[in-house]
Amino acid sequence: MSLEFYGIPNCDTVKKARKWLEARGTDYTFHDYKKEGADAARLEKWVAEAGWEKVLNRAGTTFRKLPDEDKADIDAAKAVAIMAANPSCIKRPVVEYPGGLLVGFKEPEWEAVLG
């Protein structure tokens, strides 16, 4: 199984997740959305599948530094716009696998799906 792995290389959670995949010999393609950007259509797909509340990283520094009006009254469309403009606001990592999507790195969840 080959995976599409989205993240930022220097993120500690991304590093842990990549190490976890490599220890299992799992093939993946890495997309650095700091360098490659975040495609709004892909973000819309992720939000439709997982919900904007899960995909949007509201705990991160980038989100917290946004103006209050940007952080108010968030819905799916506004979340996609925020993430497209600020890829650091995307929860990390995001992994597309045949038949599904993983958002964030929780080892038991990954083991159940990819193990």
MONORPE-V379704 format. One record per pair of residues at least 12 apart in sequence whose ideal C-beta (glycine too) atoms are under 8 Angstrom apart, sorted by the first residue. I is the first residue (numbers start at 1). GAP is how many residues later the second one is. Records with the same first field share a line. If there is no record, write none. Layout:
I=GAP  GAP
This chain:
1=25  26  96  97  113
2=25  26  27
3=18  23  24  25  26  92  93  94  111
4=24  25  27  91  92  93
5=12  13  16  23  24  25  26  88  89  90
6=25  27  84  86  87  88  89  90
7=23  24  25  26  85  86  87
8=24  25  26  79  80  84
9=21  23  25
11=81  82
13=79  80  91  92
14=78  79  91
16=89
17=76  78  88  93
18=12  75
20=85  87  90
21=93
24=90  91
26=88
28=67
33=54  57
34=53  54
37=47  50
38=45  46  49  52
39=45
40=40  41  44
43=12  37  40  41  47
44=32  36
46=48  55  57
47=29  32  33
48=28
49=51  52
50=51  53
52=22  23  24  27  28
54=37  49  50
55=24  28  35  36  39  48
56=18  23  26  27  33  34  35
57=31  32  33  34  35
58=13  31
60=28  29
61=27
62=24  26  27
63=19  23  26
66=16  20  23
70=12
91=12  13
92=12  13
93=12
97=16  17
100=13
102=12
